Amino acid sequence: MGWFSRKKKPEHNKDTSVDIKKEAWKKCPQCGEIIWMKNLIDSEYTCPSCGYHFRLTFKEKIVLFTDQDSFTELFENIGCVDPLNFKDVQPYKKRIQRTQQKTGRKSAFVAGVAKITGIDVAIGFLNFEFMGGSLGSAEGEKISLLIEHAIENHLPLIIVSSSGGARMQESILSLMQMAKTSGMLGELGKTGLPYISVLLDPTTGGVSASFAMLGDINIAEPNALIGFAGPRVIQQTIKQDLPDGFQKSEFLVEHGMVDLIIKRKGFKEKLGKILDYLNGN
Ligand SMILES: [Zn+2]
């Protein structure tokens, strides 16, 4: 890795407020309850009547998972490229451009440093709102740089994933990011610094098959879909009925794939406790 010269002095990120003006009401997809946006925010984006965890945008994650105004973005100038000149129903270049305009982000992965209950961490978010949180070359590069940053600065690493998997428009270059990020996590492991992987709904495909499942501790949100291939594909392949709750957080904890489930309410405080514990306190 020879990217040290690209490192730039972090700028303070002020863009962390939750936008409540867009929608005043939201319907719970699980129980159908119509929830006033203010109540939804007060309950940290969980349904007050059934506990359903709404999917979070990047801005909401920053507010809920890190200490106020503590997040500073790193490597923000690394964005998606189109190395294969790929076209499906529309050219990949156009798809990148549109998504970048819509999200105001250059790639699906946002890396940075922050504090969690006062503890300094290297933290990254793979965001579903950017092309389904898919893993391409830019995302893999930023994840690797973040791991390197954690090693150099002796910081615990946290990656919060929500992703459909490797990005097909970059073909094998996307798949190579699985090996690259896993290799870098191996380097982190040698230092004894902890890596906590947080799995949000959904975390699937090449992301679940690489860095998202390699945490020293893998933490999931309640009822998140986590797996490699989708249930329908598996069912058609093995021609057997799948058990209830298959590929959901609770099922995965029971079967040893995920270490624990943490509800969103109080998530940050619990994460802080785990970091404290890993630090020998
Ligand atoms: Zn509900």
Residues whose N, C-alpha, C, O or C-beta is under 5 A from the ligand:
A	BS01	ZN	C28 Q30 C31 G32 E33 C47 S49 C50 G51 Y52
